[in-house]
Amino acid sequence: MLPADANWHHGGMHVSSQGKLVVACGYSISTKVLTNARYVHRDKKYWPKNIFHGRLMGGRCGATCLHVWDRHGKLVREDAVPGQCDLYGVGIDRDDNLYLMTSAPRMLPGKPPRPYFDPASGTLIKYPAGKGRVLTTSRNNVRLPLPESMYPKRPPDSAGGNQGRAWFVDASWAFGGVGFSGGNIGGCSCWNARFALDYLGRSFAPEVNRYSVAVLDTAGNVITRIGRPGNVDDGMPLEKQGGPPRPRSIGAGEVALFHAPYLATHTDRRLFIADPGNLRIVSVKLGYHASHNTPLKDVPDRKRAR
């Protein structure tokens, strides 16, 4: 019978502004290829021809493999950043850096280091192009345990999220306290979240328990936060038609959120926030503190052209 991790959350997919495609695929990592393997699940029979090898290494947990294709469908990176477990969104920017949101809670610095206070939260991580892996001290779901002599000489970066204490090797940065994983607190991992990446490489991470979305630059710094606690009639929309009959202003961008775990972007112009707590999808127009429009002589005025 195939291990259950082959049928787990695969983690998603993303297309960069350069046309590169990254896909998180779930496999059963094995030291050998099983031919004509047969297993029964819910009274149905399956005969997979092969099980993906992946890069078997000490301390590799989980069965998520990231593959990257170019705009012509050519595979350019296979099994990038091995060792992923629960992934709730992946991204690739114009420079081929990879972004992942894992269900593993971030470790807080200190002596000794301690896990982030919210065990249901996860971590958003950026890895440079062509680098990165995850090593864990766990013995569960690990084909080749990592000897203590090979532990990195620093405190673990995360704890929990079905992978025990782990290190994000060669990561550019890691930002904790994001997302939501019901499986971390004894519930169902069907309760999860997704982050988003825009064409400028800015990360939008759902801070579910803060009723907000953290916006990070390419270096992992918080640019701003979008949202505050509120109901459907909180916040004055830019377009009132079709909205609540009597909205009230709450300031701070007028974005009211209740339970908002899923995000998507339209280039660098809009952020879409799925807020099932308020039974709606919020469309947020992204602006800047300062902007300037310069007319081009050789480009006709769109308004006049109409």
C-alpha positions as a LaTeX table, in Angstrom:
\begin{tabular}{lrrr}
\hline
Residue & $x$ (\AA) & $y$ (\AA) & $z$ (\AA) \\
\hline
Met1 & 0.00 & 0.00 & 0.00 \\
Leu2 & 1.31 & 3.43 & $-0.86$ \\
Pro3 & 2.02 & 5.74 & 2.10 \\
Ala4 & $-0.69$ & 8.29 & 2.80 \\
Asp5 & 1.61 & 11.22 & 2.13 \\
Ala6 & 1.25 & 10.68 & $-1.62$ \\
Asn7 & $-2.40$ & 11.74 & $-1.29$ \\
Trp8 & $-1.83$ & 14.80 & 0.90 \\
His9 & $-2.04$ & 18.52 & 0.10 \\
His10 & 0.26 & 19.04 & $-2.86$ \\
Gly11 & 0.95 & 22.69 & $-2.09$ \\
Gly12 & $-0.22$ & 24.45 & $-5.26$ \\
Met13 & 1.42 & 26.01 & $-8.31$ \\
His14 & 2.52 & 29.44 & $-9.55$ \\
Val15 & 3.65 & 31.13 & $-12.76$ \\
Ser16 & 6.28 & 33.87 & $-12.66$ \\
Ser17 & 6.29 & 37.04 & $-14.78$ \\
Gln18 & 8.95 & 35.31 & $-16.92$ \\
Gly19 & 6.67 & 32.35 & $-17.61$ \\
Lys20 & 8.39 & 29.88 & $-15.27$ \\
Leu21 & 6.02 & 27.37 & $-13.65$ \\
Val22 & 6.59 & 25.81 & $-10.23$ \\
Val23 & 4.38 & 22.93 & $-9.10$ \\
Ala24 & 4.37 & 21.18 & $-5.73$ \\
Cys25 & 3.80 & 17.47 & $-6.33$ \\
Gly26 & 3.11 & 14.77 & $-3.74$ \\
Tyr27 & 4.97 & 11.49 & $-4.05$ \\
Ser28 & 6.09 & 8.53 & $-2.03$ \\
Ile29 & 9.85 & 8.93 & $-1.70$ \\
Ser30 & 11.52 & 5.53 & $-1.90$ \\
Thr31 & 14.99 & 4.06 & $-2.28$ \\
Lys32 & 13.74 & 1.93 & $-5.15$ \\
Val33 & 11.17 & 2.08 & $-7.92$ \\
Leu34 & 8.11 & $-0.08$ & $-7.36$ \\
Thr35 & 6.73 & $-1.46$ & $-10.61$ \\
Asn36 & 3.03 & $-2.34$ & $-10.95$ \\
Ala37 & 2.47 & $-1.50$ & $-7.30$ \\
Arg38 & $-1.12$ & $-2.20$ & $-6.32$ \\
Tyr39 & $-3.17$ & $-0.80$ & $-3.53$ \\
Val40 & $-6.86$ & $-0.50$ & $-2.69$ \\
His41 & $-8.47$ & 2.72 & $-1.46$ \\
Arg42 & $-12.22$ & 3.18 & $-1.01$ \\
Asp43 & $-13.03$ & 0.09 & $-3.08$ \\
Lys44 & $-11.03$ & 1.34 & $-6.08$ \\
Lys45 & $-7.89$ & $-0.19$ & $-7.52$ \\
Tyr46 & $-4.86$ & 1.66 & $-8.83$ \\
Trp47 & $-1.70$ & 0.42 & $-10.56$ \\
Pro48 & 0.92 & 3.20 & $-10.61$ \\
Lys49 & 3.92 & 2.30 & $-12.75$ \\
Asn50 & 6.55 & 4.18 & $-10.77$ \\
Ile51 & 7.14 & 6.03 & $-7.54$ \\
Phe52 & 9.32 & 9.12 & $-7.86$ \\
His53 & 12.78 & 8.73 & $-6.34$ \\
Gly54 & 13.40 & 12.28 & $-5.26$ \\
Arg55 & 16.68 & 13.16 & $-3.56$ \\
Leu56 & 16.87 & 10.74 & $-0.66$ \\
Met57 & 18.98 & 12.30 & 2.09 \\
Gly58 & 19.35 & 12.18 & 5.83 \\
Gly59 & 16.68 & 14.15 & 7.65 \\
Arg60 & 14.36 & 14.48 & 4.66 \\
Cys61 & 10.73 & 14.51 & 5.78 \\
Gly62 & 7.52 & 14.48 & 3.81 \\
Ala63 & 6.88 & 13.66 & 0.18 \\
Thr64 & 6.47 & 17.05 & $-1.48$ \\
Cys65 & 8.71 & 17.69 & $-4.48$ \\
Leu66 & 8.93 & 21.03 & $-6.28$ \\
His67 & 9.46 & 20.95 & $-10.03$ \\
Val68 & 10.09 & 24.00 & $-12.21$ \\
Trp69 & 9.37 & 24.24 & $-15.96$ \\
Asp70 & 10.18 & 27.06 & $-18.35$ \\
Arg71 & 7.58 & 28.77 & $-20.56$ \\
His72 & 8.06 & 26.12 & $-23.24$ \\
Gly73 & 7.36 & 23.19 & $-20.91$ \\
Lys74 & 11.00 & 22.16 & $-20.47$ \\
Leu75 & 11.89 & 20.87 & $-16.99$ \\
Val76 & 14.61 & 23.15 & $-15.60$ \\
Arg77 & 14.67 & 22.13 & $-11.91$ \\
Glu78 & 13.63 & 18.82 & $-10.46$ \\
Asp79 & 12.93 & 18.25 & $-6.76$ \\
Ala80 & 13.94 & 21.77 & $-5.74$ \\
Val81 & 14.21 & 22.46 & $-1.98$ \\
Pro82 & 13.80 & 18.83 & $-0.86$ \\
Gly83 & 12.38 & 18.00 & 2.55 \\
Gln84 & 9.09 & 19.90 & 2.39 \\
Cys85 & 6.15 & 18.51 & 4.31 \\
Asp86 & 2.88 & 20.50 & 4.54 \\
Leu87 & 2.94 & 23.30 & 1.97 \\
Tyr88 & 0.15 & 25.87 & 1.74 \\
Gly89 & 1.17 & 27.78 & $-1.36$ \\
Val90 & 4.27 & 28.11 & $-3.54$ \\
Gly91 & 5.63 & 30.98 & $-5.63$ \\
Ile92 & 8.45 & 31.80 & $-8.04$ \\
Asp93 & 9.62 & 35.33 & $-8.84$ \\
Arg94 & 11.27 & 36.81 & $-11.94$ \\
Asp95 & 14.73 & 35.79 & $-10.64$ \\
Asp96 & 13.65 & 32.15 & $-10.06$ \\
Asn97 & 13.72 & 32.45 & $-6.25$ \\
Leu98 & 11.18 & 30.13 & $-4.62$ \\
Tyr99 & 8.66 & 31.08 & $-1.93$ \\
Leu100 & 6.87 & 28.50 & 0.22 \\
Met101 & 4.36 & 28.66 & 3.05 \\
Thr102 & 4.68 & 25.69 & 5.36 \\
Ser103 & 2.46 & 24.62 & 8.25 \\
Ala104 & 5.54 & 24.39 & 10.50 \\
Pro105 & 5.42 & 27.13 & 13.20 \\
Arg106 & 8.45 & 29.41 & 13.45 \\
Met107 & 10.82 & 29.10 & 16.39 \\
Leu108 & 11.30 & 32.27 & 18.44 \\
Pro109 & 14.87 & 33.32 & 19.27 \\
Gly110 & 16.11 & 33.03 & 22.81 \\
Lys111 & 17.88 & 30.67 & 25.17 \\
Pro112 & 16.48 & 28.14 & 24.83 \\
Pro113 & 14.55 & 28.88 & 21.61 \\
Arg114 & 10.82 & 28.23 & 21.87 \\
Pro115 & 8.04 & 27.68 & 19.33 \\
Tyr116 & 5.79 & 30.56 & 18.31 \\
Phe117 & 2.88 & 30.82 & 20.75 \\
Asp118 & 0.24 & 29.94 & 18.10 \\
Pro119 & 0.69 & 26.26 & 17.17 \\
Ala120 & $-1.82$ & 26.57 & 14.29 \\
Ser121 & 0.35 & 29.11 & 12.48 \\
Gly122 & 2.96 & 28.41 & 9.84 \\
Thr123 & 5.96 & 30.06 & 8.20 \\
Leu124 & 6.59 & 31.81 & 4.89 \\
Ile125 & 10.07 & 31.09 & 3.50 \\
Lys126 & 12.14 & 32.38 & 0.59 \\
Tyr127 & 14.88 & 30.27 & $-0.98$ \\
Pro128 & 17.47 & 31.54 & $-3.50$ \\
Ala129 & 17.34 & 30.05 & $-6.98$ \\
Gly130 & 18.96 & 26.63 & $-7.03$ \\
Lys131 & 19.47 & 26.38 & $-3.26$ \\
Gly132 & 17.65 & 25.20 & $-0.16$ \\
Arg133 & 16.56 & 22.07 & 1.71 \\
Val134 & 14.81 & 21.17 & 4.95 \\
Leu135 & 16.40 & 18.92 & 7.58 \\
Thr136 & 14.47 & 17.51 & 10.53 \\
Thr137 & 15.26 & 15.71 & 13.76 \\
Ser138 & 12.02 & 13.73 & 13.42 \\
Arg139 & 11.97 & 9.97 & 12.96 \\
Asn140 & 8.37 & 9.89 & 11.70 \\
Asn141 & 7.88 & 9.70 & 7.94 \\
Val142 & 11.65 & 9.93 & 7.46 \\
Arg143 & 13.21 & 7.23 & 5.29 \\
Leu144 & 16.75 & 8.08 & 6.35 \\
Pro145 & 17.05 & 9.67 & 9.83 \\
Leu146 & 19.57 & 12.46 & 10.31 \\
Pro147 & 22.39 & 11.57 & 12.76 \\
Glu148 & 22.86 & 14.07 & 15.57 \\
Ser149 & 26.43 & 14.62 & 14.39 \\
Met150 & 25.00 & 16.17 & 11.20 \\
Tyr151 & 22.61 & 18.60 & 12.90 \\
Pro152 & 23.26 & 22.22 & 11.82 \\
Lys153 & 25.21 & 24.14 & 14.45 \\
Arg154 & 22.35 & 26.48 & 15.33 \\
Pro155 & 18.89 & 26.28 & 16.90 \\
Pro156 & 16.08 & 24.83 & 14.72 \\
Asp157 & 14.05 & 27.23 & 12.60 \\
Ser158 & 10.69 & 25.54 & 13.19 \\
Ala159 & 8.92 & 22.99 & 15.32 \\
Gly160 & 5.76 & 21.03 & 14.52 \\
Gly161 & 3.79 & 20.97 & 11.30 \\
Asn162 & 4.24 & 17.18 & 10.91 \\
Gln163 & 8.01 & 17.51 & 10.59 \\
Gly164 & 9.26 & 17.97 & 14.14 \\
Arg165 & 12.12 & 20.36 & 14.81 \\
Ala166 & 13.65 & 21.39 & 11.51 \\
Trp167 & 16.12 & 23.72 & 9.82 \\
Phe168 & 15.49 & 25.75 & 6.65 \\
Val169 & 18.95 & 25.31 & 5.15 \\
Asp170 & 20.16 & 28.14 & 2.85 \\
Ala171 & 16.88 & 30.06 & 3.18 \\
Ser172 & 17.06 & 33.80 & 2.44 \\
Trp173 & 14.52 & 34.52 & 5.19 \\
Ala174 & 11.62 & 33.02 & 7.12 \\
Phe175 & 8.58 & 34.93 & 8.40 \\
Gly176 & 6.45 & 33.21 & 11.03 \\
Gly177 & 2.99 & 33.62 & 12.49 \\
Val178 & 1.20 & 33.27 & 9.15 \\
Gly179 & $-1.42$ & 30.93 & 7.72 \\
Phe180 & $-3.56$ & 28.45 & 9.58 \\
Ser181 & $-3.32$ & 24.67 & 9.88 \\
Gly182 & $-6.05$ & 22.83 & 11.70 \\
Gly183 & $-3.94$ & 19.67 & 11.68 \\
Asn184 & $-1.40$ & 21.33 & 13.99 \\
Ile185 & $-3.95$ & 21.57 & 16.80 \\
Gly186 & $-5.54$ & 18.16 & 16.53 \\
Gly187 & $-8.14$ & 19.07 & 13.94 \\
Cys188 & $-8.28$ & 18.62 & 10.19 \\
Ser189 & $-5.77$ & 20.12 & 7.79 \\
Cys190 & $-8.65$ & 20.90 & 5.46 \\
Trp191 & $-8.58$ & 24.09 & 7.50 \\
Asn192 & $-5.58$ & 25.74 & 5.88 \\
Ala193 & $-4.44$ & 28.89 & 4.08 \\
Arg194 & $-2.64$ & 30.18 & 0.99 \\
Phe195 & $-0.26$ & 33.09 & 0.49 \\
Ala196 & 0.24 & 35.08 & $-2.73$ \\
Leu197 & 3.12 & 36.62 & $-4.66$ \\
Asp198 & 2.88 & 39.55 & $-7.06$ \\
Tyr199 & 4.98 & 40.44 & $-10.12$ \\
Leu200 & 7.26 & 42.69 & $-8.06$ \\
Gly201 & 8.23 & 39.83 & $-5.75$ \\
Arg202 & 6.17 & 41.13 & $-2.85$ \\
Ser203 & 4.72 & 38.44 & $-0.61$ \\
Phe204 & 1.20 & 38.66 & 0.79 \\
Ala205 & 0.87 & 36.43 & 3.84 \\
Pro206 & $-2.43$ & 35.80 & 5.66 \\
Glu207 & $-2.14$ & 36.57 & 9.37 \\
Val208 & $-5.41$ & 34.85 & 10.20 \\
Asn209 & $-5.35$ & 35.40 & 13.95 \\
Arg210 & $-4.43$ & 39.08 & 13.51 \\
Tyr211 & $-7.28$ & 39.67 & 11.02 \\
Ser212 & $-4.76$ & 41.06 & 8.56 \\
Val213 & $-2.50$ & 40.39 & 5.59 \\
Ala214 & 1.22 & 41.08 & 5.96 \\
Val215 & 2.90 & 42.57 & 2.88 \\
Leu216 & 6.62 & 41.74 & 2.67 \\
Asp217 & 9.29 & 43.05 & 0.31 \\
Thr218 & 11.80 & 40.77 & $-1.41$ \\
Ala219 & 14.07 & 40.90 & 1.65 \\
Gly220 & 11.34 & 39.71 & 4.01 \\
Asn221 & 10.69 & 43.11 & 5.59 \\
Val222 & 7.12 & 44.08 & 6.45 \\
Ile223 & 6.05 & 46.94 & 4.17 \\
Thr224 & 2.57 & 47.26 & 5.61 \\
Arg225 & $-0.40$ & 45.30 & 6.88 \\
Ile226 & $-3.81$ & 45.23 & 5.24 \\
Gly227 & $-7.00$ & 44.68 & 7.23 \\
Arg228 & $-8.42$ & 44.88 & 10.72 \\
Pro229 & $-11.23$ & 42.99 & 12.54 \\
Gly230 & $-14.66$ & 43.69 & 11.15 \\
Asn231 & $-17.91$ & 42.51 & 9.57 \\
Val232 & $-19.36$ & 43.02 & 6.09 \\
Asp233 & $-20.78$ & 46.46 & 6.93 \\
Asp234 & $-17.42$ & 47.66 & 8.32 \\
Gly235 & $-15.22$ & 49.63 & 5.94 \\
Met236 & $-16.16$ & 52.22 & 3.32 \\
Pro237 & $-15.73$ & 50.57 & $-0.11$ \\
Leu238 & $-14.38$ & 52.43 & $-3.13$ \\
Glu239 & $-17.41$ & 51.24 & $-5.07$ \\
Lys240 & $-20.57$ & 51.18 & $-2.95$ \\
Gln241 & $-22.81$ & 49.57 & $-5.56$ \\
Gly242 & $-23.54$ & 45.95 & $-4.68$ \\
Gly243 & $-22.10$ & 46.32 & $-1.19$ \\
Pro244 & $-23.73$ & 46.60 & 2.23 \\
Pro245 & $-26.54$ & 49.19 & 2.40 \\
Arg246 & $-25.09$ & 51.16 & 5.32 \\
Pro247 & $-21.29$ & 50.77 & 5.48 \\
Arg248 & $-19.32$ & 52.59 & 8.12 \\
Ser249 & $-15.75$ & 53.83 & 7.90 \\
Ile250 & $-13.11$ & 52.07 & 10.02 \\
Gly251 & $-10.02$ & 53.75 & 8.51 \\
Ala252 & $-6.73$ & 51.91 & 7.88 \\
Gly253 & $-7.57$ & 51.16 & 4.27 \\
Glu254 & $-11.21$ & 50.29 & 5.04 \\
Val255 & $-10.55$ & 46.52 & 4.79 \\
Ala256 & $-12.54$ & 44.57 & 7.39 \\
Leu257 & $-11.70$ & 40.86 & 7.88 \\
Phe258 & $-13.03$ & 38.08 & 10.08 \\
His259 & $-11.41$ & 34.82 & 8.91 \\
Ala260 & $-9.31$ & 35.48 & 5.81 \\
Pro261 & $-6.90$ & 32.64 & 4.95 \\
Tyr262 & $-6.79$ & 32.64 & 1.12 \\
Leu263 & $-5.12$ & 35.24 & $-1.09$ \\
Ala264 & $-4.51$ & 35.96 & $-4.77$ \\
Thr265 & $-3.00$ & 38.87 & $-6.70$ \\
His266 & $-3.55$ & 40.55 & $-10.06$ \\
Thr267 & $-0.05$ & 41.64 & $-11.14$ \\
Asp268 & 0.80 & 44.48 & $-8.71$ \\
Arg269 & $-2.60$ & 46.16 & $-8.96$ \\
Arg270 & $-5.02$ & 44.20 & $-6.79$ \\
Leu271 & $-5.12$ & 41.80 & $-3.89$ \\
Phe272 & $-8.05$ & 39.41 & $-3.54$ \\
Ile273 & $-8.79$ & 38.14 & $-0.03$ \\
Ala274 & $-11.15$ & 35.23 & 0.49 \\
Asp275 & $-12.87$ & 35.89 & 3.82 \\
Pro276 & $-15.23$ & 32.95 & 4.46 \\
Gly277 & $-15.84$ & 34.35 & 7.93 \\
Asn278 & $-17.76$ & 37.17 & 6.23 \\
Leu279 & $-18.86$ & 35.01 & 3.27 \\
Arg280 & $-17.17$ & 37.21 & 0.69 \\
Ile281 & $-14.07$ & 37.86 & $-1.42$ \\
Val282 & $-12.60$ & 41.31 & $-0.84$ \\
Ser283 & $-10.96$ & 43.11 & $-3.78$ \\
Val284 & $-8.26$ & 45.48 & $-2.52$ \\
Lys285 & $-6.79$ & 48.10 & $-4.84$ \\
Leu286 & $-3.04$ & 48.36 & $-4.29$ \\
Gly287 & $-1.67$ & 51.87 & $-4.37$ \\
Tyr288 & 1.48 & 53.74 & $-3.46$ \\
His289 & 2.29 & 56.66 & $-1.17$ \\
Ala290 & 3.40 & 58.63 & $-4.22$ \\
Ser291 & 2.78 & 58.12 & $-7.92$ \\
His292 & 3.32 & 60.08 & $-11.12$ \\
Asn293 & 1.94 & 59.67 & $-14.63$ \\
Thr294 & 4.07 & 60.77 & $-17.56$ \\
Pro295 & 2.30 & 61.03 & $-20.94$ \\
Leu296 & 4.13 & 59.50 & $-23.91$ \\
Lys297 & 3.97 & 61.45 & $-27.15$ \\
Asp298 & 3.92 & 58.37 & $-29.39$ \\
Val299 & 1.18 & 56.60 & $-27.43$ \\
Pro300 & $-2.41$ & 57.72 & $-28.15$ \\
Asp301 & $-4.63$ & 58.76 & $-25.28$ \\
Arg302 & $-6.77$ & 55.74 & $-24.40$ \\
Lys303 & $-9.74$ & 57.85 & $-23.42$ \\
Arg304 & $-9.69$ & 59.77 & $-26.72$ \\
Ala305 & $-9.17$ & 56.56 & $-28.70$ \\
Arg306 & $-12.43$ & 55.21 & $-27.31$ \\
\hline
\end{tabular}
